[in-house]
Amino acid sequence: MSDATTPSTETPGFDDMARDIAEVPAVEVIVTVAVNLMSAAAVKLGLTEEGEQHKDLDEARKLVQALAGLLDASTTEISTFHASPLRDGLKSLQLAFREASLVPDEPGRGPGEKYTGPVYG
């Protein structure tokens, strides 16, 4: 019988996780978060094989907005090498959102467009 207060040797401790995170460059963390937001937005836009099963435009709007804010805030911190494909992906998601909406937002009012400017499809 094991003591519930004894830490498991199978689960990494907080110090180990903090040490691992400390070794990751900030650019890599930013890009990873951006890619995760992009992937989640694509799922919520119904762009995966399951498509309509996971489609939720309200959720997609939030994810695209968060992605645009992150990219806007980090543009000067990450290189063009990293920023360009992320901006292209964001624009594609914004266009997909516009196409999926039954009543599209006015140009400049769509998700993330306060950061990127109007997106026309």
C-alpha positions in Angstrom: 0.0 0.0 0.0 1.4 3.4 -1.0 1.3 6.6 1.0 -0.8 9.2 -0.8 1.6 12.0 0.3 4.6 10.3 -1.4 5.2 11.8 -4.8 5.2 9.4 -7.7 8.4 8.7 -9.5 6.5 8.4 -12.8 5.2 12.0 -12.7 7.8 14.7 -13.3 8.0 17.2 -10.5 7.4 20.9 -10.8 11.2 21.6 -10.7 11.8 19.3 -13.5 9.1 20.9 -15.6 10.3 24.4 -14.9 13.8 23.4 -15.8 12.6 21.9 -19.1 10.6 25.1 -19.9 13.6 27.2 -19.0 15.5 25.6 -21.8 12.9 26.4 -24.5 13.5 29.7 -26.4 10.6 32.2 -26.1 10.1 32.2 -29.9 9.5 28.5 -29.8 6.9 28.9 -27.1 5.1 31.7 -29.0 5.1 29.7 -32.2 3.8 26.6 -30.4 1.0 28.5 -28.8 0.1 30.1 -32.2 0.0 26.7 -33.9 -2.2 25.2 -31.2 -4.6 28.2 -31.6 -4.6 27.7 -35.3 -5.3 24.0 -35.1 -8.1 24.5 -32.6 -9.7 27.3 -34.8 -9.5 25.0 -37.8 -11.4 22.3 -35.9 -14.0 24.8 -34.7 -14.4 26.1 -38.2 -15.2 22.6 -39.5 -12.1 22.3 -41.6 -11.2 18.8 -40.4 -12.4 15.4 -41.8 -15.2 15.3 -39.2 -16.1 18.9 -40.3 -19.6 19.7 -39.2 -19.4 17.5 -36.1 -17.1 19.9 -34.4 -18.1 23.2 -36.0 -18.7 26.0 -33.6 -18.3 29.5 -35.0 -18.6 31.2 -31.6 -15.7 29.2 -30.4 -13.8 29.7 -33.6 -14.2 33.5 -33.3 -12.6 33.5 -29.9 -9.7 31.4 -31.1 -9.0 33.5 -34.2 -9.2 36.6 -32.1 -6.7 35.3 -29.6 -4.4 34.2 -32.4 -4.5 37.6 -34.0 -3.8 39.3 -30.7 -0.9 37.0 -30.0 0.6 37.6 -33.4 0.1 41.3 -33.2 1.8 41.5 -29.8 4.7 39.3 -30.7 5.4 40.5 -34.3 8.5 42.5 -33.2 9.7 39.6 -31.0 9.7 36.8 -33.5 11.5 36.9 -36.9 9.8 37.2 -40.2 10.8 33.6 -40.8 8.3 32.6 -38.1 5.8 35.4 -38.4 5.0 35.2 -42.1 3.6 31.7 -42.2 1.6 32.4 -39.0 0.1 35.5 -40.5 -0.7 33.6 -43.7 -2.4 30.9 -41.6 -4.3 33.6 -39.6 -5.6 35.1 -42.9 -6.7 31.7 -44.1 -8.7 31.2 -40.9 -10.2 34.6 -41.1 -11.3 33.9 -44.7 -12.7 30.5 -43.7 -14.6 32.1 -40.9 -16.1 34.7 -43.3 -17.2 31.9 -45.7 -18.7 29.8 -43.0 -20.7 32.6 -41.5 -24.4 32.8 -42.5 -24.3 36.5 -41.9 -20.7 37.6 -42.5 -19.2 40.5 -40.4 -18.6 43.8 -42.1 -15.0 44.1 -43.3 -12.9 45.1 -40.3 -15.3 43.6 -37.8 -14.4 39.9 -38.2 -12.4 38.0 -35.7 -8.9 39.4 -35.3 -9.5 42.1 -37.9 -9.0 44.9 -35.3 -5.3 43.7 -35.3 -4.9 42.7 -39.0 -7.2 45.1 -40.8 -10.1 44.1 -43.0 -9.9 40.7 -44.7 -11.7 40.4 -48.0 -12.6 37.1 -49.5 
